[in-house]
Amino acid sequence: MHELARAAAPRGSLGDTDDGSVYRSVRILPAMTDRPNAHDALLAATSELTYARGITGTGVDAIAARAGVTKRTLYQHFGSKDRLVAEALSDRSRRALLGLETNARRRAEETGELVILALFDVIENALHTKTKSGCAFINASLEINRPGHAVREAALAHLRAREGLIQQLLSEAGVEDAELAAQVTVLVDGAYAVGGSRRDPAAARHAKAAAAALLASRAVS
């Protein structure tokens, strides 16, 4: 990026003006705010590495190195690895829920299906691409299964929120049935679990067919 900056100069200099100043091309350096701050960089690195390697298989040295910060900075921001992983899961949860709903609604507009069914198409696509190892939150809740642990609680909070989204989408389809919502939630969780463990995105397609049959049994279309 270049801007013209004015600087005093003797008359007669190259580029001089009537008021005796000269314009020179000056390079403006990118603002430091363009770079991710340490807090966000640590969350992103933690999310990426713990998903790929597991929580217990990922040390703070690796996280700090990936984030481009020191371990001291890591502890200054989060205090402990457990807190860092829990906050990374919460941050991931916000983005994941928004992405699920937004993409499901977009897919439903394309296909003309109910949004709740289009949700399974979104899951299948995710299993093909960015979530090949399945649901990060199911994985975390199974790996850290100590009741009350911050990481487990963050993972379970996402799963409850996802169930809430399923209930909302069913309600929009005219279904107010807690039992049906629980069944569809199992199908969603199962699509992620089977698709991730077997590296088989088609699991989401099979789950969608089962969900469609459940809805048909309630005369919902």
C-alpha positions as a printed Julia matrix, in Angstrom:
221×3 Matrix{Float64}:
   0.0     0.0    0.0
   1.33    3.43  -0.89
   0.25    6.88   0.13
   1.49   10.3   -0.84
   3.12   12.04   2.09
   4.11   15.7    2.08
   7.53   16.75   3.26
   9.19   20.13   3.22
  11.68   20.52   0.36
  13.47   23.35  -1.38
  11.72   24.87  -4.34
  12.88   23.45  -7.6
  13.07   19.9   -6.28
  11.48   17.13  -8.3
   7.73   17.11  -7.65
   7.67   20.44  -5.86
   4.42   22.37  -5.49
   3.44   26.0   -5.32
   3.69   26.03  -1.52
   7.24   24.7   -1.56
   6.52   21.16  -0.44
   7.2    17.9   -2.24
   5.14   14.72  -2.46
   6.99   11.45  -2.01
   5.64    7.9   -2.25
   5.77    6.36   1.22
   5.08    2.67   1.97
   2.65    2.16   4.82
   3.37   -1.08   6.71
   0.41   -3.38   7.46
  -1.1    -2.74  10.86
  -0.04   -5.15  13.56
  -3.73   -5.76  14.22
  -3.85   -7.69  10.92
  -2.09  -10.54  12.72
  -4.04  -12.89  15.01
  -3.44  -11.99  18.65
  -1.87  -14.53  20.98
  -5.2   -15.46  22.59
  -6.88  -16.28  19.27
  -3.78  -17.97  17.88
  -3.65  -20.27  20.91
  -7.34  -21.17  20.57
  -6.91  -21.98  16.88
  -3.76  -24.03  17.44
  -5.36  -25.96  20.29
  -8.49  -26.73  18.3
  -6.48  -27.94  15.33
  -3.93  -30.04  17.2
  -6.23  -31.66  19.76
  -8.63  -32.68  17.01
  -5.85  -34.25  14.97
  -3.83  -35.81  17.8
  -6.22  -36.09  20.71
  -6.2   -34.01  23.89
  -3.85  -36.16  25.93
  -1.61  -36.59  22.9
  -1.12  -32.86  22.49
   1.31  -31.04  24.78
   1.56  -27.35  25.57
   4.92  -27.19  23.8
   3.31  -28.2   20.51
   0.4   -25.78  21.0
   2.69  -22.85  21.8
   4.91  -23.64  18.83
   1.95  -23.86  16.44
   0.56  -20.58  17.79
   3.94  -18.88  17.5
   4.11  -17.91  21.17
   6.03  -19.0   24.26
   4.7   -21.37  26.91
   4.83  -18.45  29.33
   2.4   -16.54  27.11
   0.13  -19.59  26.96
  -0.07  -19.79  30.75
  -0.48  -16.04  31.09
  -3.57  -16.19  28.9
  -5.18  -19.42  30.1
  -3.49  -20.57  33.31
  -3.62  -24.27  32.44
  -3.89  -26.67  29.54
  -7.32  -27.83  30.74
  -8.7   -24.31  30.65
  -7.16  -23.68  27.25
  -8.68  -26.84  25.75
 -12.07  -26.1   27.31
 -12.09  -22.56  25.9
 -10.94  -23.83  22.5
 -13.88  -26.25  22.47
 -16.3   -23.48  23.44
 -14.93  -21.27  20.68
 -15.2   -24.11  18.19
 -18.74  -24.82  19.37
 -19.97  -21.32  18.53
 -18.6   -21.56  15.01
 -19.78  -25.15  14.5
 -23.37  -24.48  15.54
 -23.6   -21.4   13.35
 -22.12  -23.31  10.42
 -24.48  -26.25  10.86
 -27.59  -24.12  10.91
 -26.54  -21.72   8.16
 -25.44  -24.46   5.81
 -28.48  -26.64   6.52
 -30.81  -23.76   5.67
 -28.88  -23.04   2.5
 -28.95  -26.71   1.51
 -32.71  -26.9    2.16
 -33.27  -23.98  -0.19
 -31.34  -25.86  -2.88
 -33.13  -29.19  -2.47
 -36.56  -28.17  -1.24
 -36.24  -30.6    1.69
 -36.93  -29.89   5.32
 -34.01  -28.14   7.02
 -33.77  -30.97   9.57
 -33.08  -33.43   6.74
 -30.73  -31.07   4.93
 -28.7   -31.05   8.15
 -27.55  -34.59   7.37
 -26.24  -33.47   3.96
 -24.14  -30.86   5.75
 -22.79  -33.53   8.1
 -21.94  -35.82   5.17
 -20.06  -33.03   3.45
 -18.18  -32.23   6.67
 -17.16  -35.88   7.06
 -15.74  -35.7    3.54
 -13.73  -32.59   4.32
 -12.99  -30.89   7.64
 -14.3   -33.42  10.19
 -12.96  -36.69   8.82
 -12.29  -37.88  12.36
 -15.87  -37.3   13.42
 -17.31  -34.88  15.95
 -14.66  -33.05  18.0
 -17.09  -32.78  20.91
 -18.06  -36.44  21.04
 -14.38  -37.32  20.78
 -13.46  -34.95  23.62
 -16.27  -36.16  25.9
 -15.11  -39.75  25.44
 -11.42  -38.99  25.9
 -11.9   -36.82  29.0
 -14.72  -38.64  30.74
 -14.19  -37.46  34.32
 -17.45  -35.91  35.59
 -17.17  -32.17  36.18
 -13.93  -31.8   34.24
 -13.85  -28.45  32.39
 -13.05  -30.07  29.05
 -15.84  -32.63  29.36
 -18.31  -29.95  30.41
 -17.42  -27.8   27.4
 -17.92  -30.77  25.08
 -21.24  -31.72  26.64
 -22.44  -28.11  26.46
 -22.0   -28.25  22.69
 -23.86  -31.56  22.39
 -26.76  -30.13  24.39
 -26.78  -27.03  22.19
 -26.8   -29.21  19.08
 -29.75  -31.12  20.45
 -31.45  -27.77  21.0
 -30.86  -26.91  17.33
 -32.41  -30.23  16.29
 -35.47  -29.52  18.46
 -35.74  -26.07  16.88
 -35.59  -27.42  13.34
 -38.18  -30.09  14.15
 -40.42  -27.44  15.66
 -40.13  -25.42  12.45
 -41.26  -28.55  10.59
 -44.34  -28.72  12.8
 -43.08  -31.44  15.14
 -43.27  -30.88  18.89
 -42.23  -34.31  20.11
 -39.45  -34.7   22.69
 -39.09  -38.43  21.99
 -38.68  -37.87  18.25
 -36.17  -35.11  18.91
 -34.15  -37.5   21.07
 -34.22  -40.13  18.31
 -33.05  -37.69  15.64
 -30.31  -36.48  17.99
 -29.06  -40.06  18.29
 -29.02  -40.28  14.49
 -27.01  -37.06  14.22
 -24.52  -38.18  16.88
 -24.34  -41.61  15.28
 -23.64  -40.15  11.84
 -20.64  -38.31  13.26
 -19.44  -41.24  15.36
 -19.75  -43.94  12.69
 -18.66  -41.66   9.87
 -15.59  -40.58  11.8
 -14.53  -43.92  13.26
 -14.97  -45.78   9.96
 -13.96  -42.84   7.74
 -17.28  -43.38   5.98
 -19.23  -40.18   5.21
 -22.07  -42.33   3.84
 -23.05  -42.93   7.48
 -24.73  -39.51   7.37
 -26.77  -40.56   4.33
 -27.99  -43.68   6.12
 -28.86  -41.62   9.2
 -30.78  -39.19   6.99
 -32.86  -42.03   5.56
 -33.69  -43.19   9.07
 -34.65  -39.64  10.08
 -36.85  -39.28   7.02
 -38.61  -42.53   7.92
 -39.22  -41.28  11.46
 -40.68  -38.04  10.14
 -42.83  -39.9    7.62
 -44.24  -41.99  10.45
 -45.45  -38.7   11.96
 -46.82  -37.65   8.57
 -44.27  -34.84   8.27
 -42.96  -33.94   4.83
